[in-house]
Amino acid sequence: MLPCPRPTATLHIHTTCQKVQLDTSNVGQPNITSQFCSNIFRHRYTQQQVLAVQTAHRKASSWQDKVALSTVKLLRWGMDFVTGYNSYSPTSNFEIKARPMTEQKWITRFIFLESVAGVPGMVAGMLRHLKSIRMMRRDYGWIETLLEEAYNERMHLLTFLKLAEPSWTMRFMVLGAQCVFFSGFSLAYLISPQICHRFVGYLEEEAVITYSKAIKDFDDGHLPLWQNLQAPEMAIKYWQMPDNNRCMRSLLLYVRADEANHRDVNHTLGNLNQTDPNPFSAKSKIQNALSQLQQSDRGKAGR
């Protein structure tokens, strides 16, 4: 198998689109082949954007922020203990021998992390959906983004499950963590959605750090079993990975980019009132694109 190439500039886009044949023969019109896309629009990345992702931290300024950050730190400690995760990348042979982060340990870490990360978006989306129905008013685009986040995190989990089969012990740990986290997050979201979104923002900060460390270990040659490993077919189709970027390193880059996006989205949602429009909804993106296009046209016309 060929060695893993370094990413080159190319376009990455993935959507859930399905071709549907419209029958308009009854009205005397020709058949039209139209492409319908689901209302869950995912993110478009260039390779430059994927490589430009950096770790970032939002300073906890209010008491709500401090509560969210403290909870994430506590959860991080428990997750580190369960998955045998090192909080640093190895810098010497002694550290590598003492506490190595092997490929198996990284996969265990990823699986446990993604099993937890897939809960908040679904809980928040479900509760906002029920509230919208109960109050008989619009949600202003939040539900769409939250459910997209949950779906995206689940795809991360399913992708990593293609690389390793978790033990029954791991499965029971995930089951227990999901029951506790689902119940706790649901109650917390009913009390303070703002704290919950800030919590997810800080949680995604940790996820970006985790994947960045894994990529560094890969580049430093500490993960030899992954050097020539191709990404699962599921990942290739989901992210529409180009032919020359389908290795394990590319997979980690795409997942990290998703986590960075969730980080920024949730920190932004944590700044908004619950009745504010969601700036990340598909409608907002289309309106922004049309506005930019109109401004560009006016600029050209004025020349």
C-alpha distance (Angstrom), angle and dihedral (degrees) to the residues before:
residue distance angle dihedral
M1 . . .
L2 3.78 . .
P3 3.82 117.8 .
C4 3.76 118.1 -100.7
P5 3.82 110.1 -86.5
R6 3.75 123.4 -141.2
P7 3.81 114.0 -106.6
T8 3.78 119.5 -90.1
A9 3.76 128.7 -161.9
T10 3.79 110.3 -74.9
L11 3.77 139.2 132.8
H12 3.77 123.0 -94.8
I13 3.76 121.1 -166.1
H14 3.76 132.3 151.1
T15 3.77 129.4 -176.9
T16 3.75 136.2 160.6
C17 3.77 99.4 -114.1
Q18 3.76 128.7 161.7
K19 3.78 129.0 -172.9
V20 3.79 114.1 -127.3
Q21 3.81 126.1 -173.1
L22 3.80 111.9 -134.8
D23 3.80 115.0 -150.0
T24 3.81 108.4 -146.3
S25 3.79 97.3 154.3
N26 3.78 92.1 113.8
V27 3.78 91.7 66.2
G28 3.76 96.1 46.5
Q29 3.80 95.0 -105.9
P30 3.80 127.0 127.2
N31 3.80 119.0 -101.8
I32 3.76 111.7 -89.3
T33 3.78 123.9 -152.4
S34 3.77 108.0 -149.1
Q35 3.76 131.4 -179.5
F36 3.76 115.5 -135.1
C37 3.77 119.3 -164.4
S38 3.77 124.5 -162.8
N39 3.76 117.3 -110.2
I40 3.78 89.5 -112.0
F41 3.78 101.7 93.0
R42 3.75 114.9 -172.1
H43 3.76 129.1 -156.2
R44 3.76 129.7 -74.8
Y45 3.77 115.8 -140.8
T46 3.74 134.4 -178.1
Q47 3.79 117.3 -152.9
Q48 3.79 88.1 -110.2
Q49 3.79 89.8 58.4
V50 3.80 92.4 47.5
L51 3.79 91.7 51.8
A52 3.81 93.1 43.6
V53 3.82 94.5 61.9
Q54 3.79 110.7 122.5
T55 3.77 136.3 -176.1
A56 3.78 112.6 -99.9
H57 3.77 138.4 176.8
R58 3.78 131.3 -155.5
K59 3.78 110.7 -144.1
A60 3.79 113.2 -120.1
S61 3.80 103.6 -119.9
S62 3.81 104.9 160.8
W63 3.78 131.4 48.1
Q64 3.81 88.9 -108.2
D65 3.80 89.9 56.5
K66 3.79 91.1 48.8
V67 3.80 92.0 51.0
A68 3.81 90.6 50.5
L69 3.81 93.5 46.5
S70 3.81 93.6 46.8
T71 3.80 90.6 51.0
V72 3.80 91.2 51.0
K73 3.80 91.2 49.7
L74 3.80 90.3 52.0
L75 3.79 91.2 47.9
R76 3.80 90.2 46.5
W77 3.80 91.2 53.9
G78 3.80 91.8 51.9
M79 3.79 92.8 46.2
D80 3.81 91.9 49.0
F81 3.79 90.2 52.3
V82 3.81 94.3 47.5
T83 3.81 96.3 46.8
G84 3.82 98.2 37.0
Y85 3.79 90.7 -121.2
N86 3.80 122.9 174.3
S87 3.79 114.6 -138.9
Y88 3.81 90.0 -145.4
S89 3.77 138.4 49.2
P90 3.81 114.9 -112.2
T91 3.78 113.1 -97.4
S92 3.78 101.0 173.0
N93 3.78 139.9 34.0
F94 3.80 89.6 -112.6
E95 3.81 92.4 58.2
I96 3.80 91.4 45.3
K97 3.80 91.4 54.7
A98 3.80 93.6 41.5
R99 3.81 100.7 49.8
P100 3.80 111.6 -0.1
M101 3.79 120.5 -174.4
T102 3.78 98.8 -142.6
E103 3.78 126.9 -171.3
Q104 3.81 89.8 -99.1
K105 3.80 92.2 52.1
W106 3.78 91.6 49.4
I107 3.80 91.8 50.7
T108 3.80 90.5 48.3
R109 3.78 88.6 50.9
F110 3.80 92.6 48.9
I111 3.81 94.1 48.0
F112 3.79 93.9 49.7
L113 3.81 92.1 43.9
E114 3.80 94.3 50.1
S115 3.81 93.0 44.8
V116 3.81 87.4 60.5
A117 3.81 96.9 37.6
G118 3.80 92.0 57.5
V119 3.81 92.9 63.5
P120 3.85 106.2 66.8
G121 3.80 97.7 56.7
M122 3.80 93.0 49.6
V123 3.81 93.6 45.3
A124 3.81 93.7 47.2
G125 3.80 92.8 44.3
M126 3.81 92.2 47.9
L127 3.81 94.1 48.4
R128 3.80 92.9 46.8
H129 3.81 89.8 47.2
L130 3.80 91.6 53.2
K131 3.80 91.3 45.0
S132 3.79 91.4 51.3
I133 3.80 90.0 53.2
R134 3.79 93.8 42.6
M135 3.81 94.3 48.3
M136 3.82 92.4 37.6
R137 3.78 94.1 -133.0
R138 3.78 139.3 110.4
D139 3.78 124.1 -83.4
Y140 3.84 94.6 -147.2
G141 3.79 96.0 -129.6
W142 3.81 102.4 -55.8
I143 3.80 97.4 115.9
E144 3.79 93.5 58.3
T145 3.81 94.2 54.3
L146 3.81 94.4 43.8
L147 3.80 94.3 50.5
E148 3.79 90.0 46.2
E149 3.79 88.9 54.9
A150 3.80 91.8 51.2
Y151 3.81 91.4 48.5
N152 3.79 91.7 48.4
E153 3.81 93.0 50.8
R154 3.79 90.5 48.7
M155 3.79 89.8 53.7
H156 3.80 88.6 53.2
L157 3.80 89.3 54.2
L158 3.80 94.6 46.7
T159 3.80 90.2 48.7
F160 3.80 93.5 54.3
L161 3.80 90.8 45.2
K162 3.80 86.5 64.0
L163 3.80 88.0 62.8
A164 3.80 99.8 47.4
E165 3.79 139.4 16.1
P166 3.82 110.1 -131.8
S167 3.79 117.7 -133.4
W168 3.78 122.4 -115.2
T169 3.78 88.3 -106.1
M170 3.78 89.7 56.8
R171 3.81 91.4 47.0
F172 3.80 92.2 53.2
M173 3.79 90.4 47.3
V174 3.81 90.5 52.4
L175 3.81 90.6 47.0
G176 3.78 92.1 51.6
A177 3.79 93.4 44.6
Q178 3.79 91.6 49.0
C179 3.80 93.6 50.7
V180 3.79 92.9 49.3
F181 3.80 95.7 40.6
F182 3.81 94.9 45.0
S183 3.79 92.4 51.7
G184 3.79 94.5 43.0
F185 3.79 95.6 45.5
S186 3.82 92.2 46.7
L187 3.79 91.3 54.0
A188 3.80 92.0 43.9
Y189 3.82 92.5 50.3
L190 3.79 91.1 52.6
I191 3.80 88.9 53.1
S192 3.82 101.3 40.2
P193 3.81 122.2 -1.1
Q194 3.81 89.5 179.1
I195 3.81 92.9 61.4
C196 3.80 90.3 45.7
H197 3.80 93.9 53.8
R198 3.78 90.2 46.7
F199 3.81 88.2 49.9
V200 3.81 91.0 53.1
G201 3.79 90.1 47.1
Y202 3.80 90.8 55.5
L203 3.81 90.8 43.1
E204 3.79 90.1 54.7
E205 3.80 89.5 49.1
E206 3.80 86.7 61.0
A207 3.80 90.6 47.0
V208 3.81 91.3 54.7
I209 3.81 89.4 50.1
T210 3.81 91.2 49.9
Y211 3.80 94.6 51.4
S212 3.81 91.7 42.8
K213 3.81 89.9 55.5
A214 3.80 90.7 47.9
I215 3.81 90.5 51.7
K216 3.80 90.2 49.1
D217 3.81 91.1 50.7
F218 3.81 88.0 50.1
D219 3.80 92.5 50.8
D220 3.80 91.7 46.0
G221 3.81 91.1 55.4
H222 3.81 96.8 -113.3
L223 3.83 92.6 124.8
P224 3.82 104.4 55.5
L225 3.81 95.2 162.7
W226 3.80 89.8 63.2
Q227 3.80 98.1 47.4
N228 3.82 94.0 92.3
L229 3.80 98.7 20.2
Q230 3.80 115.8 125.6
A231 3.79 120.6 -140.0
P232 3.83 115.4 -104.4
E233 3.79 116.5 -90.2
M234 3.79 89.4 -115.1
A235 3.80 90.5 60.2
I236 3.79 93.2 45.6
K237 3.81 90.9 55.3
Y238 3.79 96.4 40.2
W239 3.80 96.1 51.6
Q240 3.82 94.3 28.7
M241 3.79 88.4 -127.4
P242 3.83 112.9 -160.0
D243 3.80 119.7 -115.6
N244 3.79 94.6 -104.8
N245 3.82 95.2 47.2
R246 3.78 108.0 52.5
C247 3.79 101.3 111.4
M248 3.78 130.2 110.8
R249 3.78 93.3 -94.4
S250 3.79 91.2 55.7
L251 3.80 89.9 49.8
L252 3.80 91.2 54.0
L253 3.81 90.2 49.1
Y254 3.80 92.6 53.4
V255 3.80 93.3 46.5
R256 3.80 91.0 48.0
A257 3.81 90.3 51.4
D258 3.80 89.7 53.2
E259 3.80 91.2 50.2
A260 3.80 91.5 49.5
N261 3.79 89.2 52.1
H262 3.82 91.5 51.0
R263 3.80 88.8 48.6
D264 3.80 93.2 55.1
V265 3.80 94.2 41.2
N266 3.81 94.9 52.1
H267 3.79 94.2 44.7
T268 3.81 87.7 52.6
L269 3.81 92.9 47.4
G270 3.79 87.9 49.5
N271 3.81 88.5 59.7
L272 3.82 94.5 52.2
N273 3.77 132.5 82.2
Q274 3.78 114.3 -112.4
T275 3.81 91.3 -111.0
D276 3.82 95.2 50.4
P277 3.83 117.9 109.6
N278 3.78 114.9 -101.0
P279 3.82 107.5 -111.4
F280 3.82 90.3 -158.1
S281 3.81 97.3 57.5
A282 3.79 119.7 115.9
K283 3.81 90.8 -113.1
S284 3.80 91.9 53.4
K285 3.80 91.1 48.2
I286 3.81 91.5 51.0
Q287 3.81 91.8 47.4
N288 3.81 91.2 49.3
A289 3.80 91.1 48.5
L290 3.82 91.7 49.6
S291 3.80 90.7 47.4
Q292 3.80 91.4 51.8
L293 3.80 90.3 47.3
Q294 3.80 91.8 51.0
Q295 3.79 91.4 48.7
S296 3.79 89.7 49.8
D297 3.80 91.3 50.1
R298 3.80 91.7 49.1
G299 3.78 89.8 49.6
K300 3.79 91.7 52.2
A301 3.81 91.8 46.2
G302 3.79 91.1 52.5
R303 3.78 93.3 55.9
